[in-house]
Amino acid sequence: MEQEFCKCMRTSSIYDEIDDWGHWDMCVDCNKPIEGTYEFFNHYDGEDHCNDY
């Protein structure tokens, strides 16, 4: 299934949507992820980063 991304011309605000591997910047207006904003957690440093946000 292909991911649907935010297509809003201007976003009034954003929030983070967190999963086990990283997080997206999400548009408050349409509740879709903003393309290109996914950041992976650094799971290779031996620490648990799932609750850092």
HUJOGI-V958379 format. One record per residue. N is the residue number from 1. RES is the residue in one letter. PSI is psi in radians with two decimals (NA if undefined). OMEGA is omega in radians with two decimals (* if undefined). D_FIRST is the distance of its C-alpha to the first C-alpha in Angstrom with 1 decimal. Layout:
<<N	RES	PSI	OMEGA	D_FIRST> <N	RES	PSI	OMEGA	D_FIRST>>
This chain:
<<1	M	2.29	-3.12	0.0> <2	E	2.43	-3.13	3.8> <3	Q	2.32	3.02	6.6> <4	E	2.25	-3.10	9.3> <5	F	2.82	3.09	12.6> <6	C	2.36	3.08	16.2> <7	K	0.22	3.13	18.0> <8	C	2.43	3.12	21.3> <9	M	-0.72	3.09	24.4> <10	R	2.25	3.13	26.1> <11	T	2.26	-3.13	24.8> <12	S	-0.48	3.14	27.6> <13	S	2.87	3.07	26.6> <14	I	2.82	3.02	23.9> <15	Y	2.88	3.13	23.3> <16	D	2.38	2.99	21.6> <17	E	2.05	-3.00	18.6> <18	I	2.39	2.98	19.3> <19	D	-2.97	-3.07	17.4> <20	D	-0.39	-3.01	19.0> <21	W	-0.24	-3.12	18.5> <22	G	-2.67	-3.12	19.2> <23	H	2.65	3.06	18.8> <24	W	2.64	2.83	17.5> <25	D	2.22	-3.08	19.8> <26	M	2.50	3.09	18.7> <27	C	2.26	3.11	20.2> <28	V	-0.57	-3.04	22.6> <29	D	-0.74	-3.09	22.6> <30	C	-0.09	-3.14	19.0> <31	N	0.59	3.07	17.7> <32	K	2.68	3.11	14.8> <33	P	2.62	3.09	14.8> <34	I	2.11	-3.05	17.0> <35	E	2.37	3.09	15.6> <36	G	0.08	-3.08	17.5> <37	T	-0.01	-3.13	18.9> <38	Y	2.27	3.08	17.2> <39	E	2.22	3.10	20.2> <40	F	2.53	2.98	20.3> <41	F	2.70	3.08	23.1> <42	N	1.58	-3.11	25.9> <43	H	0.05	-3.06	25.8> <44	Y	0.05	-3.13	28.4> <45	D	0.12	3.08	31.4> <46	G	0.10	-3.13	31.9> <47	E	2.70	3.11	31.3> <48	D	2.06	-3.10	28.8> <49	H	0.16	-3.07	27.2> <50	C	-0.42	-3.09	24.8> <51	N	0.36	-3.12	27.5> <52	D	-0.29	-3.06	28.7> <53	Y	NA	*	27.3>>
